[in-house]
Amino acid sequence: GNKRVCFRHPSYYEKLIMAFNLSAKYDSSPYPLHLIVIGKQNGGKSKTQECNLEKMNEILPIIEGSGSTMKSLIPSFNSQHTKAGSLIEANRICFVDEFFRILMRVDKDERENQLTHLNPLLEHKMRRFGSGNNQLDAQMTAKLFAVTNPVFGTSNMQTLCNKFDNSFISRVLIWFQDDEHYAQITNKTENDLKILEGDINHDLFLSIYDYCNSFQVVFDRQRVLQIYEVGKELIRDLYPNVQSVYGGRYKHHIFCLVDGLVKLRCIIERDASFTANEKDYTNLEEIWQRMLIGWVKGIQHERFEFGHNKEDRYR
């Protein structure tokens, strides 16, 4: 019927998603938090996107990576048409399902070059894109929220960084769905669905979203950087390229994340100060450590799939 039901995820994951939604831009040339969630099939990744999209009033539906190419995401040109691509066309959030299938569809010799095309878009920089046929001046305004199965040997952070251009990987927050989360989702049945007693309407939700994305909260940067520095110890045994990704742009990501967590708590508690307290730092530390432990452990029992080229088996 018309009854609305909820299917809950672990609290730390729900906080991650909402903090991603509410967080503002950071850095000297401000850009937002982008998120890629990697997990096994039937772990609720696509459903999370669908629920989020339902609130966002986006003109674009979820981009299906299984049937899309990189040119569907970025500007492309021919003598007749100029297409901006989904990343530019999206307003608040660009949702992409099975994201890695898009990347692996690019020939491996061209993959790094294609991925670097995403970098200025993810940083929300105004740029001119063009070819001999046409040109386009544009910038991305949306956040990227991508989900994917760990196909083609991307089941942990080391193999992921060996597979794809690290300058691109550093610009997004990589989250591996852990076994606890996966088990909580797959062990539930339809009987576990709960009817929602109340619901926030679209206009109010979008007003909250837009307002929260327009300003930065107050927090202790040194306290946040301490959590960031502890993270270096958690990944000290990973390959140098993984540590380089972490050192490159994850300070930006942790500032965005704590910003969103503070806003989430303040909205729930009706705290108009929008200033971090001890609860926010505790939530940040838990989520950050779970993220990095996920980098180390990766996805267990990956269902291996290979790309179109034989070389992908060994990369």
Disulfide bonds with the S-S distance in Angstrom:
none
